[in-house]
Amino acid sequence: MPEAKRRPPRSTDVARLAGVSQKTVSRVLNGEPYVSDEVRGRVLAAARELGYRRNTAARALHLGRFHRIGVVSLGTSLYGPSALLIALERRAREIGYAFTVVNTLEGEEGGVMKAVESLLGQGVDGIVLSEPIDEDQVLRIDPEVPVLSFGALPGLDGPRVVITGASGEGVGRRATEHLLDLGHTTVWHVAGPERWFASRDRVRGWREALAAAGVAEPPPLVGDWSPASGYAAGLILAVNPEVTAVFVANDEMAIGVLRALAESGRAVPEQVSVVGVDDIPSAAYLSPPLTTVPQDFHEVAAHGLDLLVEQIENEPGSATHDDLPARLVVRQSTAPPKEQT
């Protein structure tokens, strides 16, 4: 006689094993507050033991929501975008949301809008734009769909739009002001790709700091975020004796700048001070250790997703533009100019 097919576990089974009500199981699995850590742990352990999986399709019909967040990500292995994507996935899991990613390619015509349309077709409650770049097109998204962008995007506006993250202008100002405060007469800049809004914002902050100090603005050099492009820029800077301070738009390019300066016989920080951005894991172990403006991707992701979920689960409010302050980690790659030591 064939063995009877075992029915899949239900939320009532989880409640029975955990010794709680079915309502409590629902609260835990939906990521709702007002449940103690001890009870939450018992419910999740019971669900794992039973192999319980929520019926997300039925839940979507019941709530009118999919409990899924879609992310438009630039397909890249760069540290910043990759670290942000991992942090977003972890936070989404913590708050009980499924997570879908659509990658775009830099230079792909209409890539962001295509990715957004793909996500909406799959069924998502909100959309995250993780690394906005300029596609020379106005981004048009249904105003009823909550959107989180890590950085301002022209044309992106509405009652359910959340813009957060460390302001690129703030990052550029903080790095440049540090070098000026050390006594350098001006600060040179190695910028990221011009199509990236983050790069443009850091350039703007650098210029604002120079203008506020009333010092000359040297012509910026442009890289592509890679150590190789930083190295190429560093070789140009190294032969100019007037260069004593350099703000580099990310740590990976700063690694290239440090290598070029070392090969050219320009000591860091004795002759040239260098500041990067991101605080990648290797930044503290370079020679010399790199002064940098860190980006706490886990904090930024958690903060941003919490704001997005508020827009998803509550009535539409006003657009949120919530810049996080830029801070600086000072290490041994910066010092006062030689004549002042």
N, C-alpha and C positions, 0 to 999 in steps of 0.2 A: 504494500500500500504506500503510495507516495507520501512523503513527509509534508505536512501542512505548511503552507507558506507563512512565515512569521511577519506579522504586521509591523510597520515602522514605528519607532517610539513616538509618543505624543508629549505635548507639554504637560499633560496631567501625570504622565509617568515621571517626568523630571520633578514635578512638584512633590509627588509621593516619596521619591527617593531622597530628595533634599529636605523633606519635612517642612515645606512651606506651602502657601496657597498658590493656585494657578496664576492669580493676579501678580504675585511677587515674581514668579518666573517670567511673566510678560514684561514686568518693569526691568528686570535684569537684562533680558535679551534685547530689549529696546534701548538700553543705555540710559534709562531714566534715573534721576536723582532720588534721594530719600530712601536708599537701600544701603544697609551697613556693609562694610567690606567683608565681614565674616559671612553674612548671608549671601552676598554676591558670589563669594568664592565657593560656597556649598552648591549653589545653583549651577555655576559653570562646570564644577567638577562632576555633578550628576549628569549634566548634558553630555559631557565628554564620555563618561562611563557608558551611557546608553547609546551613544552615537546619534544623538538627536540633532536634526537639522530643521531650521525653520522653513516653512513653505512660503517663500518670498513672493511668489505669484499671487497666492491667496491673500497674503498680507497687503500687497499693493492694492488689490481690489477692495479690501475692507477699509483701508485708510485713505485711499485715493493717492497714495504715494508709493514709490518703489523702494524707498530706504536705500538708495544708491546714489553715490556722488561720482560724476564723471570728470576726468582730468584731461586737459589738453596740454601735452608736454612736448617740448622740442626734443626730437630724437638725438641725443648727444650723450657722450660719456664724460663731459665736463663735470668737475666736482660739485659745483653749486647746484645746477639743475638736478643732478642725480641724487644728491643728499636731500634736497627738498622733496623730491618724489618719494623717497623712502620714508621720510618723516611724515608726509601726508598719508601714506598708506597705513602707517602704524597708528596715527591718530584716528583715522576713519574706523579702523578695527576697534580701537578702544571705546569709541562712542557708538558702536553698533551699526555702522553703515558699511554696505558693500562698496567696492572701489573699482572703477573701470578707467583704463588709460587708453587714450588714442594719441599716438606719436605723430608729429608733423616733421617735415624736413625744412631746414632754413632755405629760403629761396623758392619753395613750392608755392605756386600761384594759388591764392585763396585757401592755403592750407589750414589756417585756423578755423575759418568758417566751415570748411568741409568736415573738420574734426568735430566741431560743435554740432553740426547736423547729424553726424553719425551717432554721437552720444544721445541726442534727443530721440533718435530713432530706436535706440536700444532701451530707452526708458531710464531717465535719471531725474532726481529731485533738484539737483543743483550742479553747477559747472565751475571748475577751477581752471583758471588760465595761469599756468605755473611760470612761464618765461615769455612775457609778451615781446614780440619783435614787430618791426614796421613792415607791413605787407603792401603799403601804399593803397590800402582799402579801408573803408569805414566798417567796423565790426558791428553788425546788426543782430542783436539777440532779443528774443521775445521778452518784453519787460516783466512778464509774469514768472520767468525763470530766474531764481537767485544765482548770482554770479560772484565768484571771488577771484580777484586779480592781485597778484603780488607785484604791484607797481601800476601806475596810472597808464591808461590806454586811451588814446584819442577816440572820442565818439562813444566810449563805454560809459553809460550813465543810466540812471533810473532808480526807482525806489528800492530795488532789491539788489543793488550792486554794492559789493564790499571791496574796498581797496586797502591793503595793509602791507606790512613788511617794513624793513628799515628803508627810509627814504634814500634814494640814490644821491640826491643833493646833499642830504645830511652826511652820508658816507664820504662824499668828496670833500665837503667842508671840514669834517673832523680830521681826516688825514692831512689835508693841506695846512690847516691851522696848527697842527702839532709840529710840522716842520718849520713853519714860520715862527712859532713861539720859541723854537730852539735857536733862532737867530739867523736862519738862512735868508738871503736877500730875495730869492724867489724860489718857486717849485716847478720843476718840469713834470710833464705828465705823459704816461704811456696808456692810451685809452684802449677800450675794447672795440669790437666791430660797430660801425656807425648805425647799423640797422637795429641794434639792440637798444631798447629804451633804457635799460639799466645802465648801459655804457654812456648814453647821452646824459642821463641824470647825473652820473658821477663827474662828467666833464663840466656840467653846469655848476655843481657844487664847488669844484676846483676853481672855476673862474670867479665865482662869488666870493670865495675866501681871498683870492688874490686882489680882487677889486676892493674888498673891504679893508685890506691892509695897505692899499695904495701902491702895490708893487707891480713890476712889469710882468706881462703874461707871455711866456715863451710859446712857440708853436708846438702843439701836441703831436706826438707820434701815435700811430694807430696800429694795433695788433689784432689778432684773432682769438685771444684768450689762451693761446698755447705757449709753452715755454720757448719753442722755437721762435715765435714772433717777438717775445720779450727779449730773447738773445739778440735778434737782429736790431731791435730798437736800442738795446744796451750798447752795442758796438758803436752806434751813431752818437749816443750820449757820452760815451767814454772818451772820445777824442776832443770833446769840448771842455776846456778847463773851467768855463764858467758854471758848469753843472755841479752843484753841491748837494742837491736834494731832488728826489724823484718820487712822485706818487704814481703807483702802478695799479691799474684798475682791477687786477685779481692776483692772487698769490702765484698761480702757475706761470703767468708772464713775469712776475717778480723773480721767480727762480731763474729764468733766462737772463734777466737783467743782471742779477748777482753774478752769474757765470761770466757774462761778457765783461763786467767791470773787473772781476778778478783776473781774467786773461789779459786785460789791457793794463794791468798794474795800478788800477784805481782802488784803493783800500776802502772797504765799507766797515764801520761808518766814518773812519778818520778823514776820508776825502769826499765821500758821497754817502748821504743817508737815503735809505729806501724804505717805503711803506707800501704794503700790499692790502688786499681785501679778501676776506673769506675765513682766514685762519684754518687752512686745510691741516690735516693731521701732521704733516711733515714740517709745517712752518716753524714750530718751536725747535726743530732739530737740524735746521740748516746752519751753514757757517757763513756769517753769524746768524743766530736765531732772528726770525723776521718779525719786525713790528708790523701789525696788521689791524684792520678793522674787521672783527669777527662778525659772521652772520650765524646766529643761533637758529639753524633751520628747524630744529625740533620745536623750539618756542614759537617761531613764526608760523609753522604749520598748525600747531595746536591752537594758537590764538585765532588764526584765520579761519580754520574749520569750525571753531566754536561760533564765530560770528556768522558764518554761512548757515550753520544749522539753525541759529536763531531766526534767520530770514526764511528758512524752509518751514519751520514748525510754528511760526507765528504770523500774524497779519503783516502785510507789507508796511515798512516804516520809511524812513528817509535813507538816502544813500549814505554809506559809511566810508569815510576816508580816514584811516587810523594809522598814522605813521608811528613806527617804533623808533626810539632814540638810537643813534649810532654811538657805539663806544669803541675805545681803542685799547689794544693790548700792546704795551710798550716792551720791546725786547732790545737786543743789542745791534740792530741794523740802523738805528738812528742816534744821532749825537749832535751837539752844537758844531757849527763849521770850525775848521781847524784853527783859524786865526783867533777864535774866541776861547779855545781850550787852554 
